[in-house]
Amino acid sequence: MSASPAAALRRPAPAPRPAPTQRPVLRLAPLPRRRTGRLVYLSVCLVVLVGALVAVLSINTALAKGAFEIHQLEGDLADFEAEATKLEEQLAGQTVPAKLAAKAAEQGMVPAPQASYILLQEGKIVGSVVPDDQAAEP
């Protein structure tokens, strides 16, 4: 605490009141402020917020749909790859030379006595050419 006298802590004396004969000066009160600025600002913020939420929701839904389609297509791809592998194994079993010869014999084909080749660039036939009806006569 300070050592100042108690009189220094007192309030100053109030200003004298005007005499009853004096009339107070009248002024117009200021117009109240319009609060439309704040309302418009809040409305714009709300619209932006709702628009952002709708955009995020639609993007999220589209991404989830795309991920589901990718998952489904990957499953289909695995099924097709398994089927292709199975068909390749069946084809490999059918192309064994012994099976090819048996199928050719079933269709009436006979083995050639000697192989012949046609050279397309030169227009020549290499090897002996024997017609099919002459090869069967001996």
Helices and strands as residue ranges (DSSP letters): G 6-9, H 36-94, H 97-106, E 117-119, E 124-126, H 132-135
